[in-house]
Amino acid sequence: MPATIALAALFLGFAQDADARPAPLRGPLAVCFNYSSLDLAAGQRLEDFQAGTESMHARVRGPGAGYAIIESQLFGPPETPGDRGTLVATHGATRVYRLKDARGTRYAIYGPAKFFGGEERKVVLLSGSAFTGGKGDAAIYSRFRIVDPDSAPCKHRFIYDWEAMSWDADPPAPDQGSAAASKAP
């Protein structure tokens, strides 16, 4: 059973106490979120995880890194096919599109969204100084997959949803701050 980390702090519009965030994870490591997985590279750190009821945000830092991850159920479908950007990679059912605009280069990752009955939807958005728009960006975006995390071989799993935000849930252990974690034996 993968480690599960649930945060009891809202992402949208509320401050999150630093004690509520889990300690940074160091690669190499397979990490799952609600609808995607990341193969965190050796020497990189996943940190600053923030969760809400329908989305999450985290940062990856270290060698070859310097980017933010947003995973959400709230991304709407594009208005026209061109709104997706330029298709740069396909990994099974996962499709990666490059977006270039005044904000720089970003990557939108689409796949079969469990929250839309398996329809292809944008699930992840990547942005940050690590992206140049060149071929080297593939070293980052190729580490992501849109998957059913219950079947993915992840050592750690970050979850977010109404259940994770429940005010009626048992309080976390004293050494966990506002985060609750369980580890596989």
HELIX and SHEET records of a PDB file:
HELIX    1   1 ALA A   18  ALA A   20  5                                   3    
HELIX    2   2 PRO A   81  ARG A   84  5                                   4    
HELIX    3   3 LYS A  114  PHE A  116  5                                   3    
HELIX    4   4 LYS A  135  ASP A  137  5                                   3    
HELIX    5   5 ALA A  138  TYR A  141  1                                   4    
HELIX    6   6 PRO A  149  SER A  151  5                                   3    
HELIX    7   7 PRO A  174  GLN A  176  5                                   3    
SHEET    1   A 6 PHE A 144  ILE A 146  0                                        
SHEET    2   A 6 SER A  36  LEU A  40 -1                                        
SHEET    3   A 6 LEU A  29  CYS A  32 -1                                        
SHEET    4   A 6 HIS A 156  ILE A 159  1                                        
SHEET    5   A 6 ALA A   3  LEU A   7  1                                        
SHEET    6   A 6 ALA A 179  SER A 182 -1                                        
SHEET    1   B 8 LEU A  25  ARG A  26  0                                        
SHEET    2   B 8 ARG A  45  ALA A  51 -1                                        
SHEET    3   B 8 SER A  55  ARG A  61 -1                                        
SHEET    4   B 8 TYR A  67  SER A  72 -1                                        
SHEET    5   B 8 GLU A 120  SER A 127 -1                                        
SHEET    6   B 8 GLY A 104  PRO A 112 -1                                        
SHEET    7   B 8 THR A  94  ASP A 101 -1                                        
SHEET    8   B 8 THR A  86  HIS A  91 -1                                        
END                                                                             
